[in-house]
């Protein structure tokens, strides 16, 4: 480069979102219901958000927090 440049960087981690259903990237109430159904075994459990090996109340809480605008945090 031989002149000032404007650079924009967008960072994301693929697959990390609390919007798991029809709401896209934004968590909505139906996402929380889907998580409850997964935790109860009513539908295939495919959204283990905190990666502890099961879909349970901790995962449901993450979606509820995100739907309430409190963010979506993940544990490594």
Buried (B, 14 or more C-beta within 10 A) or exposed (E): EEEEEEEEEEEEEEEEBBBBBEBEEEBBEBBBEBBBBBBEEEBEBEBBBBEEEEBBEBBBBBBBBBBEEEEBEEEE
